[in-house]
Amino acid sequence: MDSRAVATAFLASGVTHLVRPQIFLPLIPKALPAPRGIVYASGVAELVCAAGLLTGRRWAGPASAAVLVGVLPGNVQMALNATAAARRRPTPKRVAFAVGCWTRIPGQLPLIRAVLR
């Protein structure tokens, strides 16, 4: 994986954060204030990092790594939500989604490595 792939993912995700914030609101841990503001801010951060990665800015790698670490609580919350849904009503689709959510968390490491290269 290279930084262009991460930039592409950031572009798609960043736009989605701004256009459809309701998708991300359930991922904001309850302990954090202003969930909509957090969704918008993370979307803007992803777009800024994508632009920086695509244009080879020196700050883009460390900033992108920070964004990837910063969204970790949201990824954990997503996995917790998916696991709870799969336990309430276990279907193959829900169980597979929960497994995928938990698998995604360690999958952040190759992304962080890619942007720091």
FIGU-203750 format. One record per residue (C-alpha): residue in one letter; residue number from 1; x negated, y, z. Coordinates in steps of 0.1 Angstrom, whole numbers, always signed. Layout:
<recs>
@resn=a&resi=NUM&x=X&y=Y&z=Z
...
</recs>
This chain:
<recs>
@resn=m&resi=1&x=+0&y=+0&z=+0
@resn=d&resi=2&x=-12&y=+35&z=-8
@resn=s&resi=3&x=-3&y=+70&z=+3
@resn=r&resi=4&x=+18&y=+76&z=-28
@resn=a&resi=5&x=+41&y=+47&z=-19
@resn=v&resi=6&x=+45&y=+63&z=+16
@resn=a&resi=7&x=+51&y=+97&z=+0
@resn=t&resi=8&x=+78&y=+82&z=-22
@resn=a&resi=9&x=+95&y=+66&z=+8
@resn=f&resi=10&x=+92&y=+99&z=+27
@resn=l&resi=11&x=+108&y=+117&z=-2
@resn=a&resi=12&x=+138&y=+94&z=-3
@resn=s&resi=13&x=+142&y=+93&z=+34
@resn=g&resi=14&x=+137&y=+130&z=+39
@resn=v&resi=15&x=+164&y=+139&z=+13
@resn=t&resi=16&x=+187&y=+114&z=+29
@resn=h&resi=17&x=+181&y=+129&z=+64
@resn=l&resi=18&x=+193&y=+163&z=+50
@resn=v&resi=19&x=+221&y=+152&z=+28
@resn=r&resi=20&x=+236&y=+124&z=+50
@resn=p&resi=21&x=+225&y=+130&z=+86
@resn=q&resi=22&x=+253&y=+109&z=+99
@resn=i&resi=23&x=+234&y=+78&z=+88
@resn=f&resi=24&x=+206&y=+86&z=+112
@resn=l&resi=25&x=+225&y=+100&z=+142
@resn=p&resi=26&x=+231&y=+66&z=+158
@resn=l&resi=27&x=+193&y=+60&z=+157
@resn=i&resi=28&x=+185&y=+89&z=+180
@resn=p&resi=29&x=+180&y=+76&z=+215
@resn=k&resi=30&x=+206&y=+88&z=+239
@resn=a&resi=31&x=+180&y=+104&z=+262
@resn=l&resi=32&x=+170&y=+129&z=+235
@resn=p&resi=33&x=+188&y=+162&z=+231
@resn=a&resi=34&x=+203&y=+177&z=+199
@resn=p&resi=35&x=+204&y=+146&z=+178
@resn=r&resi=36&x=+215&y=+164&z=+146
@resn=g&resi=37&x=+186&y=+188&z=+150
@resn=i&resi=38&x=+162&y=+159&z=+154
@resn=v&resi=39&x=+175&y=+143&z=+123
@resn=y&resi=40&x=+171&y=+175&z=+102
@resn=a&resi=41&x=+137&y=+182&z=+117
@resn=s&resi=42&x=+124&y=+147&z=+109
@resn=g&resi=43&x=+138&y=+149&z=+74
@resn=v&resi=44&x=+120&y=+182&z=+68
@resn=a&resi=45&x=+88&y=+167&z=+83
@resn=e&resi=46&x=+90&y=+138&z=+59
@resn=l&resi=47&x=+94&y=+161&z=+29
@resn=v&resi=48&x=+65&y=+183&z=+39
@resn=c&resi=49&x=+43&y=+152&z=+45
@resn=a&resi=50&x=+54&y=+137&z=+11
@resn=a&resi=51&x=+44&y=+169&z=-6
@resn=g&resi=52&x=+11&y=+170&z=+12
@resn=l&resi=53&x=+3&y=+134&z=+4
@resn=l&resi=54&x=+12&y=+138&z=-33
@resn=t&resi=55&x=-10&y=+169&z=-36
@resn=g&resi=56&x=-39&y=+154&z=-16
@resn=r&resi=57&x=-38&y=+179&z=+13
@resn=r&resi=58&x=-63&y=+171&z=+41
@resn=w&resi=59&x=-37&y=+175&z=+69
@resn=a&resi=60&x=-12&y=+152&z=+52
@resn=g&resi=61&x=-26&y=+119&z=+64
@resn=p&resi=62&x=-27&y=+128&z=+101
@resn=a&resi=63&x=+6&y=+146&z=+99
@resn=s&resi=64&x=+22&y=+116&z=+81
@resn=a&resi=65&x=+8&y=+92&z=+107
@resn=a&resi=66&x=+23&y=+114&z=+135
@resn=v&resi=67&x=+57&y=+114&z=+117
@resn=l&resi=68&x=+55&y=+76&z=+115
@resn=v&resi=69&x=+47&y=+73&z=+152
@resn=g&resi=70&x=+74&y=+99&z=+160
@resn=v&resi=71&x=+102&y=+80&z=+143
@resn=l&resi=72&x=+93&y=+48&z=+162
@resn=p&resi=73&x=+120&y=+54&z=+189
@resn=g&resi=74&x=+146&y=+57&z=+162
@resn=n&resi=75&x=+134&y=+24&z=+147
@resn=v&resi=76&x=+136&y=+7&z=+181
@resn=q&resi=77&x=+171&y=+22&z=+186
@resn=m&resi=78&x=+181&y=+9&z=+152
@resn=a&resi=79&x=+169&y=-26&z=+161
@resn=l&resi=80&x=+187&y=-25&z=+195
@resn=n&resi=81&x=+219&y=-14&z=+178
@resn=a&resi=82&x=+217&y=-41&z=+152
@resn=t&resi=83&x=+209&y=-68&z=+178
@resn=a&resi=84&x=+239&y=-57&z=+199
@resn=a&resi=85&x=+262&y=-58&z=+168
@resn=a&resi=86&x=+249&y=-92&z=+159
@resn=r&resi=87&x=+255&y=-105&z=+194
@resn=r&resi=88&x=+291&y=-91&z=+195
@resn=r&resi=89&x=+300&y=-106&z=+161
@resn=p&resi=90&x=+273&y=-129&z=+148
@resn=t&resi=91&x=+274&y=-132&z=+111
@resn=p&resi=92&x=+245&y=-142&z=+88
@resn=k&resi=93&x=+244&y=-107&z=+75
@resn=r&resi=94&x=+243&y=-90&z=+109
@resn=v&resi=95&x=+217&y=-114&z=+122
@resn=a&resi=96&x=+195&y=-109&z=+92
@resn=f&resi=97&x=+198&y=-72&z=+95
@resn=a&resi=98&x=+188&y=-73&z=+132
@resn=v&resi=99&x=+158&y=-95&z=+123
@resn=g&resi=100&x=+148&y=-71&z=+95
@resn=c&resi=101&x=+150&y=-41&z=+119
@resn=w&resi=102&x=+127&y=-58&z=+144
@resn=t&resi=103&x=+103&y=-68&z=+116
@resn=r&resi=104&x=+102&y=-32&z=+104
@resn=i&resi=105&x=+86&y=-19&z=+136
@resn=p&resi=106&x=+52&y=-36&z=+133
@resn=g&resi=107&x=+55&y=-28&z=+95
@resn=q&resi=108&x=+48&y=+8&z=+105
@resn=l&resi=109&x=+11&y=-1&z=+110
@resn=p&resi=110&x=+2&y=-7&z=+74
@resn=l&resi=111&x=+20&y=+26&z=+65
@resn=i&resi=112&x=+0&y=+45&z=+91
@resn=r&resi=113&x=-32&y=+29&z=+78
@resn=a&resi=114&x=-23&y=+39&z=+43
@resn=v&resi=115&x=-18&y=+75&z=+51
@resn=l&resi=116&x=-50&y=+78&z=+71
@resn=r&resi=117&x=-72&y=+65&z=+43
</recs>
